[in-house]
Amino acid sequence: MKKMLIPVIIIIGFFVILAALLIPSYNGFVDSNENVNQSYAQVETQLQRRVDLIPNLVETVKGFADQEREILTEIADARARLAGADSPNEQAEADSELAGALSRLLVIVENYPDLKSDANFRQLMDELAGTENRLSVARQDYNESVSQHNRKVNRMPGALLAGVFGFDEREYFEAEDGAEEAPEVDFGSDGE
């Protein structure tokens, strides 16, 4: 009986040690994955805030610049694409289109001094600027979470265990080509 007990104890001990090593690794992957999800949710929240501000901005501009239908249509289309984007890459692409359309809108606003001085327009632009700042921070936080997660997935022994546990690398939120060049917007320095 004693001879049978020793191999059983060794086998049980092996599984206890294995579990003691694997459980913290698994929990680390879960934590890392949830950090990425949480950061992505913040990006989505800020994108949604921006998408929600756009109709108010468009309506305000419509009242002053009814003949600028083309840019307003571009903004509405870009907003719809952003709302329907499913992945970080799709969102980054749609976000870039929306940012470009908004930049063109700001250039058009130059032709309407009454619009620039409208309190509602100024308030919406301030809210939009604040949202852009929060969105920038949220993107940065998301990409940092992705970086930490991807390092965990790719480093040893994580690289061996990640596949077993079903954890993969995550996508970064990347800007489109040419996004590093800010559009020129001039609200006129002639004192209008």
C-alpha positions, -999 to +999 in steps of 0.1 A: +000+000+000+028+024+009+045+017-025+013+029-043+009+060-021+042+075-031+035+078-069+000+091-062+015+118-039+041+127-065+015+130-093-008+151-070+022+173-060+031+178-097-004+190-106-005+213-075+028+229-086+016+231-122-016+248-111+003+271-088+024+282-118-004+284-144-031+302-124-011+334-119-001+335-156-037+330-167-049+357-143-022+380-157-035+375-192-071+381-181-061+413-163-041+425-193-069+417-217-094+435-195-072+466-193-071+467-231-109+463-232-114+490-207-091+514-225-108+507-258-142+514-242-128+548-232-118+555-269-153+544-280-169+567-254-150+597-266-156+588-302-193+585-294-192+619-276-177+634-307-203+617-330-231+630-307-217+666-309-216+666-347-253+669-355-256+700-332-226+715-349-240+707-384-274+722-375-258+754-362-237+757-394-267+749-416-285+779-402-257+802-413-243+784-443-272+766-460-253+765-494-225+744-479-244+711-483-215+691-497-193+694-466-223+688-443-230+656-463-194+645-460-195+650-422-228+630-420-213+602-441-181+601-421-200+601-388-221+572-400-189+553-410-174+559-376-206+548-358-205+516-379-168+507-375-161+475-357-123+473-352-097+498-340-084+500-376-118+507-391-125+533-364-091+549-370-099+552-407-134+565-402-121+589-375-095+603-399-123+609-425-144+627-399-115+648-387-107+658-423-144+668-430-145+688-397-113+706-408-128+715-441-159+728-422-137+750-401-122+765-432-157+772-446-167+788-413-142+815-422-166+828-448-193+834-421-182+859-395-217+858-379-214+821-374-179+825-358-194+849-333-225+828-325-225+817-289-239+783-297-213+776-323-185+787-300-198+765-272-200+735-296-165+742-308-152+743-273-169+710-264-155+695-296-120+707-287-124+692-252-136+660-267-107+659-291-083+663-262-100+635-242-100+613-273-063+618-278-056+608-242-079+578-245-062+566-277-028+570-260-040+550-229-055+523-252-023+519-272-003+517-239-026+489-227-022+471-260+015+474-259+017+459-224-007+431-234+012+423-265+045+422-247+030+398-222+016+376-250+050+376-269+075+372-240+084+339-226+068+320-209+037+340-219+042+332-256+038+295-248+009+299-225-010+326-244-019+303-272-030+276-249-053+300-230-066+317-262-050+351-258-038+369-289-021+401-298-044+431-299-046+459-326-033+493-320-054+524-327-033+539-355-037+571-374-041+571-411-012+581-434-008+618-436-026+624-402+007+638-388+002+669-409-023+692-392-047+710-416-043+747-418-072+766-402-071+804-401-099+821-383-087+854-396-064+878-378-081+908-393-102+913-362-136+901-376 
